[in-house]
Amino acid sequence: MTLNIGDWIALGVVIAIILGVIIYYTVKIVKMTPEDRKKKIVTYLKGVVALAEQELGSGQGEAKLEEVEAYFNKNAPILLKVLLFLTGKDSLKDLIEQALSEIKESFGTTNDDSSSD
């Protein structure tokens, strides 16, 4: 099978588009401040923490922490993993704890108070 000139041009266009997308996101990440990178990760982690809270219930802090960390490592988009690397955080657990405290602050109560009707 030989490729004619049209095939090579199409291949070149596809490669150029892929490189353009990679360069766009690389520049976007580089321009972000460390605080913005951290905010993006914490925002994602808030959703994962809420999911773990829903699945495991209240009072199982260590199990939830492990589940959130495992979920992030398995399911988080590569962009968030790169952001985590670039933030310079040694531990994902610090950011998970921050996400949990922000969730608690936004509700203004502990999980024990939320079940009263």
MIBAKE-9246 format. One record per atom (N, C-alpha, C): residue in one letter; chain; atom name; x, y, z. Coordinates in Angstrom, 2 decimals. Last residue first. Layout:
{a, A, CA, {X, Y, Z}}
...
//
This chain:
{d, A, N, {-34.95, 17.35, 60.54}}
{d, A, CA, {-36.06, 17.93, 59.79}}
{d, A, C, {-37.16, 18.34, 60.73}}
{s, A, N, {-31.50, 16.63, 60.36}}
{s, A, CA, {-32.63, 17.04, 61.20}}
{s, A, C, {-33.68, 17.73, 60.36}}
{s, A, N, {-29.28, 16.07, 58.89}}
{s, A, CA, {-30.37, 15.10, 58.82}}
{s, A, C, {-31.58, 15.50, 59.66}}
{s, A, N, {-27.23, 17.91, 59.30}}
{s, A, CA, {-27.98, 17.99, 58.05}}
{s, A, C, {-29.17, 17.05, 57.99}}
{d, A, N, {-25.73, 17.52, 61.55}}
{d, A, CA, {-26.83, 18.46, 61.65}}
{d, A, C, {-27.71, 18.45, 60.41}}
{d, A, N, {-23.71, 15.80, 60.74}}
{d, A, CA, {-24.67, 15.31, 61.73}}
{d, A, C, {-25.91, 16.21, 61.80}}
{n, A, N, {-22.04, 17.28, 59.09}}
{n, A, CA, {-22.92, 16.29, 58.47}}
{n, A, C, {-23.97, 15.78, 59.43}}
{t, A, N, {-22.11, 20.71, 60.21}}
{t, A, CA, {-21.47, 19.40, 60.08}}
{t, A, C, {-22.47, 18.44, 59.47}}
{t, A, N, {-22.62, 23.73, 58.34}}
{t, A, CA, {-22.93, 22.79, 59.40}}
{t, A, C, {-22.11, 21.52, 59.21}}
{g, A, N, {-22.04, 25.23, 56.14}}
{g, A, CA, {-22.14, 25.92, 57.41}}
{g, A, C, {-22.49, 25.02, 58.59}}
{f, A, N, {-21.64, 24.59, 53.55}}
{f, A, CA, {-22.91, 24.18, 54.14}}
{f, A, C, {-23.12, 24.82, 55.50}}
{s, A, N, {-19.12, 25.66, 53.18}}
{s, A, CA, {-20.21, 26.12, 52.31}}
{s, A, C, {-21.58, 25.71, 52.85}}
{e, A, N, {-17.57, 24.30, 55.05}}
{e, A, CA, {-17.79, 25.74, 55.20}}
{e, A, C, {-18.98, 26.20, 54.37}}
{k, A, N, {-17.58, 21.73, 53.93}}
{k, A, CA, {-18.19, 21.94, 55.25}}
{k, A, C, {-18.49, 23.42, 55.47}}
{i, A, N, {-16.15, 22.28, 51.59}}
{i, A, CA, {-17.53, 21.78, 51.50}}
{i, A, C, {-18.24, 22.02, 52.83}}
{e, A, N, {-13.71, 23.02, 52.66}}
{e, A, CA, {-14.47, 24.01, 51.90}}
{e, A, C, {-15.93, 23.57, 51.75}}
{s, A, N, {-12.89, 20.60, 53.82}}
{s, A, CA, {-13.15, 21.75, 54.70}}
{s, A, C, {-13.95, 22.83, 53.97}}
{l, A, N, {-12.60, 19.05, 51.48}}
{l, A, CA, {-13.58, 18.67, 52.51}}
{l, A, C, {-13.90, 19.86, 53.41}}
{a, A, N, {-10.50, 20.40, 50.23}}
{a, A, CA, {-11.81, 20.30, 49.56}}
{a, A, C, {-12.89, 19.96, 50.57}}
{q, A, N, {-8.48, 19.96, 52.12}}
{q, A, CA, {-8.91, 21.33, 51.83}}
{q, A, C, {-10.29, 21.31, 51.17}}
{e, A, N, {-8.24, 17.18, 51.93}}
{e, A, CA, {-8.64, 17.79, 53.21}}
{e, A, C, {-9.14, 19.22, 52.99}}
{i, A, N, {-7.30, 17.07, 49.31}}
{i, A, CA, {-8.57, 16.43, 49.65}}
{i, A, C, {-9.10, 17.01, 50.95}}
{l, A, N, {-4.83, 18.32, 49.59}}
{l, A, CA, {-5.86, 18.96, 48.77}}
{l, A, C, {-7.24, 18.37, 49.03}}
{d, A, N, {-3.55, 16.45, 51.21}}
{d, A, CA, {-3.68, 17.84, 51.66}}
{d, A, C, {-4.80, 18.54, 50.89}}
{k, A, N, {-3.52, 14.15, 49.60}}
{k, A, CA, {-4.35, 14.17, 50.81}}
{k, A, C, {-4.55, 15.60, 51.34}}
{l, A, N, {-1.62, 14.40, 47.73}}
{l, A, CA, {-2.98, 14.65, 47.30}}
{l, A, C, {-3.90, 14.79, 48.51}}
{s, A, N, {1.45, 15.82, 48.56}}
{s, A, CA, {0.43, 14.84, 48.86}}
{s, A, C, {-0.93, 15.30, 48.36}}
{d, A, N, {3.10, 17.77, 47.68}}
{d, A, CA, {3.67, 16.44, 47.90}}
{d, A, C, {2.59, 15.39, 48.04}}
{k, A, N, {2.52, 20.14, 45.20}}
{k, A, CA, {2.02, 19.49, 46.40}}
{k, A, C, {2.61, 18.10, 46.51}}
{g, A, N, {3.15, 21.40, 42.91}}
{g, A, CA, {4.24, 21.15, 43.83}}
{g, A, C, {3.78, 20.53, 45.13}}
{t, A, N, {1.55, 21.89, 40.81}}
{t, A, CA, {1.32, 22.69, 42.01}}
{t, A, C, {2.43, 22.50, 43.03}}
{l, A, N, {2.24, 20.03, 38.86}}
{l, A, CA, {2.79, 21.38, 38.75}}
{l, A, C, {2.55, 22.24, 39.99}}
{f, A, N, {0.78, 17.77, 39.64}}
{f, A, CA, {2.23, 17.71, 39.59}}
{f, A, C, {2.84, 19.11, 39.60}}
{l, A, N, {-1.79, 18.79, 39.29}}
{l, A, CA, {-1.35, 18.35, 40.62}}
{l, A, C, {0.17, 18.30, 40.68}}
{l, A, N, {-1.77, 19.19, 36.52}}
{l, A, CA, {-1.90, 20.34, 37.42}}
{l, A, C, {-1.44, 19.99, 38.82}}
{v, A, N, {-1.65, 16.52, 35.73}}
{v, A, CA, {-0.54, 17.41, 35.40}}
{v, A, C, {-0.58, 18.64, 36.31}}
{k, A, N, {-4.13, 15.72, 36.65}}
{k, A, CA, {-2.93, 15.07, 37.20}}
{k, A, C, {-1.68, 15.91, 36.91}}
{l, A, N, {-5.77, 17.27, 35.06}}
{l, A, CA, {-5.75, 17.51, 36.50}}
{l, A, C, {-4.54, 16.85, 37.16}}
{l, A, N, {-5.18, 16.12, 32.54}}
{l, A, CA, {-4.92, 17.54, 32.77}}
{l, A, C, {-4.86, 17.84, 34.27}}
{i, A, N, {-6.17, 13.56, 32.70}}
{i, A, CA, {-4.71, 13.75, 32.72}}
{i, A, C, {-4.34, 15.19, 32.99}}
{p, A, N, {-8.98, 13.31, 34.90}}
{p, A, CA, {-8.39, 13.60, 33.59}}
{p, A, C, {-6.89, 13.88, 33.74}}
{a, A, N, {-9.34, 10.66, 37.28}}
{a, A, CA, {-9.15, 12.09, 36.99}}
{a, A, C, {-8.54, 12.28, 35.60}}
{n, A, N, {-9.50, 7.92, 37.87}}
{n, A, CA, {-10.46, 8.53, 36.96}}
{n, A, C, {-10.21, 9.98, 36.59}}
{k, A, N, {-7.40, 7.02, 39.61}}
{k, A, CA, {-7.92, 6.16, 38.56}}
{k, A, C, {-8.69, 6.93, 37.48}}
{n, A, N, {-6.80, 9.07, 41.38}}
{n, A, CA, {-5.71, 8.42, 40.66}}
{n, A, C, {-6.20, 7.58, 39.48}}
{f, A, N, {-9.41, 9.62, 42.34}}
{f, A, CA, {-8.64, 10.64, 41.61}}
{f, A, C, {-7.55, 9.98, 40.77}}
{y, A, N, {-10.02, 7.21, 43.63}}
{y, A, CA, {-10.85, 7.67, 42.52}}
{y, A, C, {-10.08, 8.69, 41.67}}
{a, A, N, {-8.07, 7.18, 45.65}}
{a, A, CA, {-8.08, 6.13, 44.63}}
{a, A, C, {-8.88, 6.56, 43.40}}
{e, A, N, {-8.90, 9.45, 47.10}}
{e, A, CA, {-7.55, 9.39, 46.53}}
{e, A, C, {-7.48, 8.33, 45.42}}
{v, A, N, {-11.44, 8.66, 47.87}}
{v, A, CA, {-11.28, 9.86, 47.04}}
{v, A, C, {-9.91, 9.83, 46.36}}
{e, A, N, {-10.83, 6.43, 49.46}}
{e, A, CA, {-11.65, 6.27, 48.27}}
{e, A, C, {-11.49, 7.46, 47.33}}
{e, A, N, {-9.33, 7.55, 51.54}}
{e, A, CA, {-8.71, 6.56, 50.66}}
{e, A, C, {-9.50, 6.40, 49.37}}
{l, A, N, {-11.32, 9.21, 52.65}}
{l, A, CA, {-10.07, 9.78, 52.16}}
{l, A, C, {-9.39, 8.82, 51.18}}
{k, A, N, {-13.18, 7.33, 53.46}}
{k, A, CA, {-13.53, 8.29, 52.42}}
{k, A, C, {-12.28, 8.90, 51.79}}
{a, A, N, {-11.72, 6.04, 55.47}}
{a, A, CA, {-12.18, 5.26, 54.31}}
{a, A, C, {-12.54, 6.20, 53.15}}
{e, A, N, {-11.41, 8.19, 57.27}}
{e, A, CA, {-10.23, 7.56, 56.66}}
{e, A, C, {-10.60, 6.75, 55.42}}
{g, A, N, {-14.17, 8.85, 57.95}}
{g, A, CA, {-13.22, 9.79, 57.35}}
{g, A, C, {-12.06, 9.14, 56.63}}
{q, A, N, {-16.90, 8.11, 58.43}}
{q, A, CA, {-15.89, 7.17, 57.95}}
{q, A, C, {-14.79, 7.94, 57.23}}
{g, A, N, {-18.97, 9.86, 59.06}}
{g, A, CA, {-18.25, 9.20, 60.14}}
{g, A, C, {-17.19, 8.20, 59.71}}
{s, A, N, {-21.62, 9.33, 56.65}}
{s, A, CA, {-20.78, 10.16, 57.52}}
{s, A, C, {-20.05, 9.29, 58.54}}
{g, A, N, {-21.44, 7.44, 53.54}}
{g, A, CA, {-22.10, 8.04, 54.68}}
{g, A, C, {-21.11, 8.81, 55.55}}
{l, A, N, {-20.50, 6.34, 51.18}}
{l, A, CA, {-20.06, 5.75, 52.45}}
{l, A, C, {-20.79, 6.30, 53.67}}
{e, A, N, {-21.79, 7.75, 49.06}}
{e, A, CA, {-21.63, 6.30, 49.02}}
{e, A, C, {-21.36, 5.70, 50.39}}
{q, A, N, {-21.69, 10.44, 49.82}}
{q, A, CA, {-22.97, 9.84, 49.46}}
{q, A, C, {-22.88, 8.31, 49.51}}
{e, A, N, {-18.97, 10.80, 50.15}}
{e, A, CA, {-19.87, 11.02, 51.29}}
{e, A, C, {-21.21, 10.35, 51.04}}
{a, A, N, {-18.12, 10.42, 47.55}}
{a, A, CA, {-17.70, 9.47, 48.58}}
{a, A, C, {-18.58, 9.59, 49.81}}
{l, A, N, {-19.29, 12.69, 46.38}}
{l, A, CA, {-19.66, 11.35, 45.92}}
{l, A, C, {-19.30, 10.30, 46.97}}
{a, A, N, {-17.92, 14.71, 47.72}}
{a, A, CA, {-19.37, 14.61, 47.86}}
{a, A, C, {-19.87, 13.23, 47.43}}
{v, A, N, {-15.35, 14.19, 46.74}}
{v, A, CA, {-15.61, 14.07, 48.18}}
{v, A, C, {-17.11, 13.92, 48.42}}
{v, A, N, {-15.75, 14.80, 44.06}}
{v, A, CA, {-15.39, 13.42, 44.42}}
{v, A, C, {-15.64, 13.19, 45.90}}
{g, A, N, {-16.30, 17.54, 44.23}}
{g, A, CA, {-17.28, 16.62, 43.67}}
{g, A, C, {-17.01, 15.18, 44.06}}
{k, A, N, {-13.87, 18.41, 45.29}}
{k, A, CA, {-15.12, 18.64, 46.03}}
{k, A, C, {-16.21, 17.69, 45.53}}
{l, A, N, {-12.02, 17.86, 43.28}}
{l, A, CA, {-12.04, 17.01, 44.48}}
{l, A, C, {-13.29, 17.21, 45.32}}
{y, A, N, {-12.52, 19.96, 41.51}}
{y, A, CA, {-12.78, 18.57, 41.09}}
{y, A, C, {-12.92, 17.67, 42.32}}
{t, A, N, {-11.65, 22.05, 43.17}}
{t, A, CA, {-13.02, 22.04, 42.65}}
{t, A, C, {-13.41, 20.63, 42.21}}
{v, A, N, {-8.97, 21.38, 43.52}}
{v, A, CA, {-9.87, 21.35, 44.68}}
{v, A, C, {-11.32, 21.32, 44.23}}
{i, A, N, {-8.01, 21.83, 40.92}}
{i, A, CA, {-7.94, 20.49, 41.51}}
{i, A, C, {-8.93, 20.38, 42.67}}
{k, A, N, {-8.49, 24.57, 40.63}}
{k, A, CA, {-9.08, 23.61, 39.69}}
{k, A, C, {-9.10, 22.22, 40.29}}
{k, A, N, {-6.92, 25.63, 42.72}}
{k, A, CA, {-8.38, 25.79, 42.73}}
{k, A, C, {-9.07, 24.79, 41.81}}
{k, A, N, {-4.34, 25.04, 41.81}}
{k, A, CA, {-4.83, 24.41, 43.03}}
{k, A, C, {-6.35, 24.48, 43.10}}
{r, A, N, {-4.20, 26.76, 39.64}}
{r, A, CA, {-4.07, 25.31, 39.44}}
{r, A, C, {-4.66, 24.55, 40.63}}
{d, A, N, {-4.40, 29.21, 40.96}}
{d, A, CA, {-5.45, 28.80, 40.02}}
{d, A, C, {-5.41, 27.30, 39.75}}
{e, A, N, {-1.99, 29.16, 42.38}}
{e, A, CA, {-3.25, 29.21, 43.11}}
{e, A, C, {-4.42, 28.78, 42.22}}
{p, A, N, {-0.06, 29.25, 40.35}}
{p, A, CA, {-0.17, 28.05, 41.20}}
{p, A, C, {-1.49, 28.00, 41.97}}
{t, A, N, {-1.64, 30.62, 37.41}}
{t, A, CA, {-0.88, 30.78, 38.64}}
{t, A, C, {-0.99, 29.50, 39.45}}
{m, A, N, {-1.30, 29.69, 33.99}}
{m, A, CA, {-2.06, 29.65, 35.25}}
{m, A, C, {-1.13, 29.89, 36.43}}
{k, A, N, {0.37, 29.45, 31.83}}
{k, A, CA, {-0.05, 30.80, 32.21}}
{k, A, C, {-0.81, 30.83, 33.54}}
{v, A, N, {0.61, 26.70, 31.57}}
{v, A, CA, {1.79, 27.46, 31.97}}
{v, A, C, {1.40, 28.86, 32.44}}
{i, A, N, {-1.96, 26.02, 30.66}}
{i, A, CA, {-1.48, 25.54, 31.96}}
{i, A, C, {-0.32, 26.38, 32.46}}
{k, A, N, {-1.97, 27.27, 28.13}}
{k, A, CA, {-2.99, 27.59, 29.12}}
{k, A, C, {-2.55, 27.19, 30.53}}
{v, A, N, {0.14, 25.96, 26.87}}
{v, A, CA, {0.25, 27.40, 27.13}}
{v, A, C, {-0.76, 27.81, 28.21}}
{t, A, N, {-1.02, 23.40, 26.76}}
{t, A, CA, {0.25, 23.61, 27.45}}
{t, A, C, {0.42, 25.08, 27.81}}
{y, A, N, {-3.27, 23.81, 25.18}}
{y, A, CA, {-3.45, 23.46, 26.59}}
{y, A, C, {-2.16, 23.62, 27.39}}
{y, A, N, {-1.97, 24.51, 22.72}}
{y, A, CA, {-2.96, 25.38, 23.35}}
{y, A, C, {-3.09, 25.08, 24.84}}
{i, A, N, {-0.39, 22.24, 22.18}}
{i, A, CA, {0.25, 23.52, 22.46}}
{i, A, C, {-0.71, 24.48, 23.16}}
{i, A, N, {-2.43, 20.35, 21.72}}
{i, A, CA, {-1.45, 20.14, 22.78}}
{i, A, C, {-0.78, 21.46, 23.16}}
{v, A, N, {-3.69, 21.52, 19.49}}
{v, A, CA, {-4.44, 21.32, 20.73}}
{v, A, C, {-3.48, 21.14, 21.91}}
{g, A, N, {-1.57, 21.42, 17.63}}
{g, A, CA, {-2.18, 22.69, 18.01}}
{g, A, C, {-2.94, 22.59, 19.32}}
{l, A, N, {-1.16, 18.67, 17.37}}
{l, A, CA, {-0.11, 19.50, 17.97}}
{l, A, C, {-0.66, 20.85, 18.41}}
{i, A, N, {-3.58, 18.03, 16.08}}
{i, A, CA, {-3.24, 17.43, 17.38}}
{i, A, C, {-2.18, 18.27, 18.09}}
{i, A, N, {-3.27, 19.53, 13.72}}
{i, A, CA, {-4.40, 19.80, 14.63}}
{i, A, C, {-4.09, 19.25, 16.02}}
{a, A, N, {-1.02, 18.30, 12.60}}
{a, A, CA, {-0.98, 19.73, 12.95}}
{a, A, C, {-2.10, 20.09, 13.92}}
{i, A, N, {-2.01, 15.72, 12.13}}
{i, A, CA, {-0.91, 15.91, 13.09}}
{i, A, C, {-0.83, 17.37, 13.53}}
{v, A, N, {-3.92, 16.37, 10.17}}
{v, A, CA, {-4.33, 15.74, 11.43}}
{v, A, C, {-3.26, 15.94, 12.50}}
{v, A, N, {-2.25, 17.38, 8.16}}
{v, A, CA, {-3.27, 18.24, 8.76}}
{v, A, C, {-3.72, 17.67, 10.10}}
{g, A, N, {-0.71, 15.12, 7.51}}
{g, A, CA, {-0.07, 16.32, 8.04}}
{g, A, C, {-1.05, 17.25, 8.73}}
{l, A, N, {-2.71, 13.46, 6.49}}
{l, A, CA, {-1.98, 13.06, 7.69}}
{l, A, C, {-1.30, 14.26, 8.34}}
{a, A, N, {-3.36, 14.96, 4.22}}
{a, A, CA, {-4.37, 14.71, 5.25}}
{a, A, C, {-3.71, 14.31, 6.56}}
{i, A, N, {-0.91, 14.78, 2.86}}
{i, A, CA, {-1.43, 16.08, 3.26}}
{i, A, C, {-2.47, 15.92, 4.37}}
{w, A, N, {-0.76, 12.05, 2.38}}
{w, A, CA, {0.27, 12.68, 3.19}}
{w, A, C, {-0.20, 14.06, 3.69}}
{d, A, N, {-2.97, 11.71, 0.71}}
{d, A, CA, {-2.94, 11.03, 2.00}}
{d, A, C, {-1.92, 11.68, 2.94}}
{g, A, N, {-2.15, 13.21, -1.50}}
{g, A, CA, {-3.34, 13.62, -0.75}}
{g, A, C, {-3.40, 12.98, 0.63}}
{i, A, N, {0.03, 11.72, -2.49}}
{i, A, CA, {0.26, 13.05, -1.92}}
{i, A, C, {-0.93, 13.53, -1.10}}
{n, A, N, {-0.47, 8.27, -1.47}}
{n, A, CA, {-0.29, 9.33, -2.46}}
{n, A, C, {-0.18, 10.67, -1.75}}
{l, A, N, {1.09, 5.48, -0.16}}
{l, A, CA, {0.32, 6.68, 0.13}}
{l, A, C, {0.58, 7.72, -0.96}}
{t, A, N, {0.69, 2.06, -0.95}}
{t, A, CA, {1.46, 3.30, -1.04}}
{t, A, C, {0.53, 4.48, -0.78}}
{m, A, N, {0.84, -1.17, 0.00}}
{m, A, CA, {0.00, 0.00, 0.00}}
{m, A, C, {0.89, 1.24, 0.00}}
//
